[in-house]
Amino acid sequence: MTHHEARPATLPVVSHAELNDPEVLRRLRGTSPVHHVSVGGWYDSWILTGYDHTMAVLGDNRLMNDADGAEQPGPTPIGELLSEEDLITLPGPQHARLRRLVVRQLTARRAEALRPRIQQQIDRLMAAMEPEGITDFVAAFALPLPAVVLCDLFDIPEAGRNIVFEYIPGLTTDVRSRPTPAAAGEYRRAAMSAMVEVLRVLVRHRREHPGDDLISAMIRTPGEQPTEAEVIAAVRLVLVAGHRAVTALIANGLHTLLHRRALWEQLVDDPGLLDTAVEELLRWVTPIALSVPRFTRCPIDVGGTVVPEGQQIQAAWGAANRDPARVCDPDAVQLNRVDNPHLSFGHGMHFCAGAALGRIEATMVLRTLIDRFPGITLAGDEPPAYRMGSVRELRALPVILRPT
């Protein structure tokens, strides 16, 4: 195969909505395993579309976190009030240090131990919804649940939770209601500052009075001795990354089941399918459109196309998750699918540290709905409306909670 570098004078613009559209992703995957595009007209990126190439490229150590290649140890900037995007794309050693704080402590065992508190929050939110009446499942349940579960994970006191909720899920709803981008930015910065102050007070208290929560565990991570700024940064990453994707999974997953009513009935009749059903919904929904940006240290060959040095590269998770070369009948929702190596939690150095917690939340929500409201139905036949960005989020999900 002849190698070539694709350098069009004008890059095709691909929106986030299109990167969440199975038809668009199928077309891209069918023509090349990598595409040089302008994402939404905002930035240029090379988008991976095939499963095998995604696995190979994202596992390649010739990729780095930042465009300038500043992956050598140096002064950490995280004492500044950085955005979540800046925290995610920190240079390699700094990102790895923050990630270690989370990964070593946010274990499957810790997530399992949180089950009683998750069930309490599920029960509380469901009790507030009126049976037989029309309920917006997004606003009443899917949006607040992940936020309160994360507050429980960090044992954030009630007095600080409203401030946290101003930031998440406020980022999803309130920012978009601001009249201008400047007003939205001002709201975001104010909410971020207020939340950071809550976390700063909490971290200082936990240093003196440790508990069984994740903040205390990160402070005590053997061999790390994290600074206050590092612990705050790690908490913020978990709060944001652990909220929007889980909200999308719960809401979009439930819509998938109720819209295809036979699937919901299948799950009600056989709750033993819950584990494989959640994995299939993760694959089908694919909450996050694109992977965290990485950058090439040197030219990298992707299926015959050479991505030059210093270029941004990302995976389109939905394209990989529906690649027929890896997934049998990828456009069908099969709740009993066993061979399901989806990439919805990512791959490589940015694999989601909260994967176990997200799976538990989704499984427990579906289990509770099956037990209490097996007759749940969609309210009306209006097509779903989504907030289109890096996460494909339902704006609303009107349902009727029926016990039978």
N, C-alpha and C positions, 0 to 999 in steps of 0.2 A: 504493500500500500504506500502510495506517495504521501509523504508528510507535507503539510502546508500550514501556513499561518493565515487565519481569517482576520483580515483587517479592513472591513468595509468603511467607506468614507463616512457614511451615516449609519449608525446602529439602529436596528429595529427596536421600537419601544414596546416592552411587554409589561403590562400592569400587574399589580398584585392579584387583582381579580382573575386575570388570565392564568396566573401561576397557581391559582386554586381551581381552575377549570379543567376537569379531566379530558375534555375534547382537545383543548389547546395543548395540554401536556402530552397527550397521545401523538398529536401531530409533530411536536418538537422532538419527542423521543424517537419517532419513526424516521426522522431525517438525519439526526446526528446525536451522538452521546453528549455533546457539549455545544452551547450556543453563546455567542458574544452578543449581549443585548444591553439596552438601557432599561433599567428597572423603573417603571413608572415615569421615565424622563428625569429621574433624580440622580441616578448614579449608574456607572457602567459595571457590568459583571459578566463573568463566564458561568453559565448555568448548566450544571450536570443533570442529565435526564434519565440515564440508564442505571439499573440497580448495581450491576457488577462494576461499572466505571465509578459510580458514587462510592462504593465500598473501597475500591482501590485508591482513588485519588484522596479521599479524606483520611485514609490511613497512611498517606505518603509523608515522610518526614521532611520532604522538600517544601512543604507548606508551612507558613508562619502566621502568627496572629495579626501582625500589624504591617501596614504598607511600607514603612520605612525600614523594616528589618531590625528594629531596636529590641532584639530579644536577649541582649546581654544584661546581666544583673546591673541594676543602677538605682537611682533614687525613685522610690515609689510615689506616684502622683495621687494615690487613693485617699490621702488626707484631704484632698480637694472635694468639692461637692460635684462629683462627676455624674453624668446620666448613666442609666443602666446600660445603654449601648456602649459607652466608653468603658464601663467596667468589664463588660463581656469581652471586648477586644483589647484588653490590656496586653502589653508585651508578654511573651511566653512565661518567663519565670514568675512574674507578678500574678498572672492569671492562674498559673499552676498552684501558687501558694494559697490564693483565695479558694480555689477549687478543692484543695486538700482539706481545708478547714471544714468544708461542707461534706465532702464525700466520706471522710473518715468517721463522721458523726451521724449523718443522715442515712443510716443504714436501714435495710429491710426490717431488722429487728425493732428499731425505734419506730418505724412506720407501723408495724404490727401492734406495738404497745399503745399506739394512739387510737386504735379501733373504738374503744368505749367512748372516748370523747368525740370522735367523728360521728358515732351513732347518736349521741346526745344532740349534736348540732343538726343532724338530719331530721331527727324527731321534732326538734324545736321549730325548724323552718317549715316542715310539712304540717305541723299542727296549726300554723298560722294561715295556711291556705284553706280556702273554703271548699269542702267537697260539693260536687254537683254544680258549682259555679265556675265561671271562666277565670282562669288564673294565668298570668304571664309567668311561665316557668323560669324564664331567664331572670327577670327582675326579682321574683320572689324566692328563687332557689339557686339556680345555676351560677348566678353572679356572686351572691354573698357566701355560699358554702365554702369554696376554696379559701376565701379570705379569712373566715373565722377559723378554719382548720389550721391555717398557717399561724394565726395568732395563738392558737392553742399549742402548736409545735414550739413556739418561742416563749410561751407563757407570758404573753403581753397583757398587762393588767387592763381591766375594763376602762380605766380612765384614759388610756392611750389608744384604745382600739378605734375610736371615732376618727382620730387623726390618721391612723393607718388606713382606714377605709376611705378617707379623702384622697389618698394616693392610689390605693388599689381597693376596690375597682373604680375609683374616681377617674383614673386615667382612661378607662374604657368609655365612660359615659360623659362626665362633666367637661373634659377638655374639648370634646367635639361640639359642645353646646356653646362655647365661647364665640363672641361675634367676630373676632379677628385672630389671625395667627399670633399676633403680639399678645393679645389677651390670653390666649391659650398657653403661650409660653410663660407668661407671668403667673398664671394659675399653677402650672406645673412646677415652677421653681418654688413658689410659696408652699405648695403641698409637700414637695421634697424636703425643703428646709425644716418644716414642722415635724415631719416624720423622722428625719435624721436626729433632731433634738430629742424626741421621745426615745429613740434607740440609744443615743449617747447616755442618757440618764439610766436607762435600763442596763446597759453594759457595765457601767460603773457600779451599779448596785449588785449585779451578779458576780462581779469580781470579789466583792466583800461577802455576799450571801448567795453562794451558788446553789442551784437546784437541780432538777432532773430534766430541764428543758434543753433545747438545742443551743441556745446562746451560752449557757453554762458549760455545755460539753465542748463547744468550739474554743472557749477560753482555756479549757483544761487540756486541749489537744497535745499529747506528748511530743516534745521536741520542737514545738512551733512558737510558743510565747507570742501570740499575735498581738498587734497593737490595737488600740481602741478603734482606730480608723479602719483597720482590716476586718475586724469583727462586724462593724457596722456595714461595710461594703458587702461582706458575705451574706449578711441578713437581708440586705436590700435585693441582692441577686435572687435569693430564694423566694422572697415575697413576690417579686414581679414575675419571675420565670415560673413559679409554682401556681400562679393564679389564672392567667388568661388562657393557657392551653387546656387546663382542667375544665374551666368554664365552657370552652368550645367543645371539648370532648363530651361532657355531660349533656349539653343542650343539643348539639348537632347529632350526637349519638341517639338521644331519645327521639328526635325528629325522624331520623332514619328508620327506627323501629316502628314508630307509630304511622308514618307515611306508608311504609310497606307492612301493612297490618299483619300479614301472615308471619312476619318475623317476630313481632311482639307476642303473638299467640304461641308461636313455637317456644319462645323463652318462658312464657307463663306455664306452658305445659311441661317443660323440662328445664327447671332452674339449674340443673347440673351442667348446662351449657354456659353458665355465666362467665367462667374464666376465658373460654375460647371466644365467647361473644364479645367480651371487652377487647380482646386482642384484635378481633376482626373490625370492631368499630374504630379502634385506633388506626388501623390500616386504611379503612374506608374514609373516615373523617379527615385524617392527617391534619391535626390542628394547626401546625406551623408550616407555612408555605416554603420558606427557604431556611437553609442552615446558616449558622453564624459565618460571616465572611472570613475567608482565609486568603492568603496571598502567596504567590509562587516565588520561591527563592531563585529559581532558574527555569528555563523552558521545560514544560512538561507535556508529554505526548498523551492525548486522550483519544483513543480510537482513531488515530491518524491525523487528528488536528492538534497542532502544537500551540499550547497556551504560553505566551511569552513570559519572560521574567517580570516580576513586580506587578502581576495582574491579580485582580480580585476574582475569587472563584467560590461558587456556592452550589449546594445541591438543592434541586427541586424535589422535596420529599414525596410529594404526591405522585410525581412521575416514576420515581423508584418503586413506590409502594404498589403501583399498578403495572409494573413491567411484566408482560406476558412471558418473557424469557426466564423469569424467576417465580412468578405467581400464577398458578393455574386458574383460568377463568377469572382474571383480576377485576372485571367490572361487575361481578356478582357478589352480593353480600351473603356469605356462608357462615352462619354462627357456629358451626361445628368444624371450621377449618383448623386443621392441626398444624400443617406445615405453613407457618405464617411468620417469616422472618422480616417483618416490617421495620421500617427505620423511623417511625414516628417519634421516638425518643432520641433520635440522632445517632451519630456514630463517631468513634474516635475520641479526641480530647474534649469534645463538647457534649458527650453523651449526657443526657439529663440525669442529674444526681437525685432528683425526686421521682424517678420512674416508679419505684415501688409504692410511694404514697399516692401518686396519681391513679395507679391501677386499683389500689384499695378503695379510694374514694368513689371511683366510677362503679366498681363492683357492688359496694355497699348501697349506693343510691339505687341501682337497678334492683337489687335484692329487696330493698324496702318497698319500692314501688310495686313489685310483683306481689309481695305479701299483703300490702294494704290497699292498693288501687289497681288490681289487675285489669279493671275495665277502663282505665285511663284512655282518653281519646283526644285527638286534635280538635280544637274548636274552630270550625270553619274550614274552608278549602283555599284560602288565600295563599299564593306562593310565598315561600319564606324570603325575608329580606335580611341581607347580611351587611355587617360593617366590614369593608374590604381593606385589609392591610396585611401585615405579616401574619396575622391570625384571622381566620375566616370565622367571624362571630355572628350568630343570630342576633338581630336586634330585639326580637321578641319570639316567644313560643307559646301562643295561647292554647291551653289544654283544659279539659274537664276531668277532674279527679273523681272517678267512679269506683266504688269498692268492688263492684261486680260488672 
